[in-house]
Amino acid sequence: MAENPPGWSYLASTLGGLIGVALTSIVFLATQDMPATMTAVVIACGAVAVLLAILVARPAAAAWQTIWFLVGVGTTIPLVYKAYKAFQGKPEPRRAAVELPGFTVDLLEEEVGRFSTEYEFGWLDVRDERRGLGTTVLWQLGALETDADTPEHVADWMAAYDYDDPITVREPIEISWPDLETRSYKLFVGLNQTQSTFIACGKRLIAVITASNYDARYDVAPLHRRTVASVACSPDAGEEATLGEPPPVKITVPQGWELRTDIDPFWTIWSNGNASLLFQYFYRGHAVLDDVPKMIAETLGRWGTVEISGFERVGEIEVWKGALTDDDGQQTVYAYKTTCGKRPMLAVLFGWDTIEEGRAAFLAARCEL
């Protein structure tokens, strides 16, 4: 067996292992992004390399010492790369799969902000303040061809979620995923650079929004692409069966009132040409559910300006009264909030001089599920 060469090769093999252990510790402290278990494994491997180098180096030839030196150097290569990314301010964010109603998505393992997790309507915010990154996932009833066909619709769709800053849609982005039907946009929320992708999932539209602070050095594009690619759509058949359907209301209307299906596919509405009686679902978790006047304004706002003067209690029902003003004048409005199954529902009676004909039916209406 060859003599152990004096000095340097023995020291070199041992030093290689020690460098691996040292850099592992430095990188972990510098980035705080490497999971503790991974750190422990790498340090343990480096320690084993050092011990084996000591055992092998004494009786073995220089070739064995060289092998263990390369083991130590090999341990440091991925850590040097990770250290470089850390000191550039762009460490790889940790992500984890999150199960949401009817789909899953990989999100940052950071602080979760506001969230709502109803099936038909909801959102989830995740923020990484240290890197200036954030991901928001929104979902509600919708379709790509109606809710994400123009930048204006995208801005309106997102504005419903009460962002504090103005939303500016710059341009569409050509991104495609083989298993997803999507549409993507580059936009700004205030000064923050943002990418948004809308994903068709059953009867719902999912929006994945990845944002970076205006002064952040991290590019949102890679994180956004990975997040969208991780979306796995699995609609719930029971929830989808009634999603987007008009409320099944049982009612006896006066003679001359007819069921209308040409006004809005998600409303149950009767009209006599002079007054109308409508029933509309609202999503659980909707921002205006605790404010009935806002619910009324959101429903009737397409036709004019709504002003609510107050409410009166009729039996157990809290009936709100107001007016709808358009180019033809002012119509009287009555409305109350109730439920249909698990879903909030708004009942609205509005019109001109024959409105009182429908008042009894309006108050006696019942959901029939």
C-alpha positions, 0 to 999 in steps of 0.5 A: 500500500502506498505511503501517505504523501506528506502533508498537503493531500491529506489536508486538502481532502479534509479541507474540502469537507470542512468547506462544504459544512461551513458554506452550508451554515453560511448560506443558511444564515444568509438566506434563511430560505433553506429548510432546516431538514435540508440543512441538517442533511447537507451538514451531515453529509459534509461531516461524514465526508470529513470523517471518511477523509480522515480514515481513508487518508492515512493508509490510502493512496493519494487517489483516495484522498483526491476522491474525498476532496472532490466530494467536499468540493461537490458539496459546495457547488450548489451552495455557492449558487444558492449564496450567489442568488441570496446576495443578489436579493433573489432567493427562490421562494418556498412554495407549498400546495394549497387546497381551495374549493374545487382546485389546488395551487402552489403558493408561497409559504409565507403569511396568509392575509385576507381570505374567504373560501366559499365555493362560488366566490372567494379569494386568498392573499399571500404576502412575502414582505421581505422580498416584496412579493405577493400572490392573490387567488380570486374565484367566482362565477364567470367565463373567459369570453365574458369576464376576461375578454378585454383589459377593461373587463379585467380591471372591472373584475378585479376592482370588485375585490376592493383594492386600495390602488388603481388598476391599470391593464397594460397588455395581454401576455401570450402564455399557454398551458397545455391542460388549462384554458387561460388568458393572461395580462400584464398590469399595474396595481398602483405602482406595483408590477403585476401579472394576472392569469384567468383560468376557466374551471367548471362554471367558475373563473379563477384569477391568479395575480402575482405582484411585486413592489415597484422597488423590488428586485424580484421579477414576478414572471417566473413565480407567476408562471410556476404558480399558474402551471401548478393549478389543478382544477377539480370542480365539485359536481354537487356545487356546480349543479346549481352554480349559475342557475337562477333561484328556484322561487315559488310564487303566485303572480297577478294576472298579466305578469310573465316570467322573463328569461331574456334579461339576465340568465342568473335572475328569476324575474317576472314583469307586467311591462310596467313593474318587475319582480326579480330574485338574484343570488349573491355569493357567500362572502360577497363584499356587500352582503352586510349592506342591503342598500349596496346589494340593491344598488349593485343589482339595479345599477345597470338601469340607473341611479339607486337611492335608498331612503330606509326600511320598515319591518313587515312581519319578520321581513326587513323591507327596504324602500327607495327609488330608481332614477333613469332617463324616463323618470323615477321608479319605486323600489322595494327589496329585502334580503333572504336565503335560498338554500345556503346562498344569500338571495335578494328580492326586489320589486320595482316599477311605476304605478302598477307596482303595488299589484306585485307587493303581495307576491313579493312578500310571500315568495319562497325559495323551493330547493 
